[in-house]
């Protein structure tokens, strides 16, 4: 049962990561299109995405180790 719950969590977190990647890409494009710069915002979003990605990789590793 725990395995099933972990796999559901893995799928959910992957969807979250994919959505964050799309949002970050859209933000980069919009900033470029408007000729604006927002390095602090981009850095913040990239850090948030990195945290989720590390969490996701740890979850994947734990499931593979079982």
N, C-alpha and C positions, 0 to 999 in steps of 0.2 A: 504494500500500500504506500509506503514511504517513497518507493521508487516511482510510482505513478504520480504522486504529488510533486516530486522533484522534477519529473519530466514536464509536467504541466507548467511549473514555475519556469523551467528553462524555455519553453515555447513562448510564454508570456514575456519574459525578459528579452528574448530575441526580437520579438515584435516591438518592444519599447526601444531597443537599440536601433533597429531599422528606422523607426519613426524619428528618433533623434538625429540620425544621420541625414535623413531627408530634410528635416528642419534646418540643420546646420548648413547643408548645401544650398537650400533656398535662401537662407539669410545671407550667405556669401554672395550669391548671385544678385540679390536685391541691393545689397550694399554697393556692389560693383556697378550695377545698372544705374543707380542713383549718384554714382561718383562720390560716395561717402565712405568713411573709414570708421570702424568701431573695434579696434584691437582688443580692448578690455572685455567687451561683450563676447567676441569670438573666442577669446581665451577662456572665459567663464564657461561657455557652452562646450568647448573642447574638453575641459577638465571634467565636467559633469558626464560627458560621453565616455571619457576614459575610465572613470570610476565604475560606470555601469558595465563597460566592456571587461574590466578586470573581474568584477563580480560574476559575470556570465562565464568567463573562462574558468574560474574556480569551480563554479557549479558543474560545468562540462567535465572538468577533470575529476571531480568527486563521483560523478555518475559513471565515468569510464573506469574508475578504480574499483567499482563494486563488482 
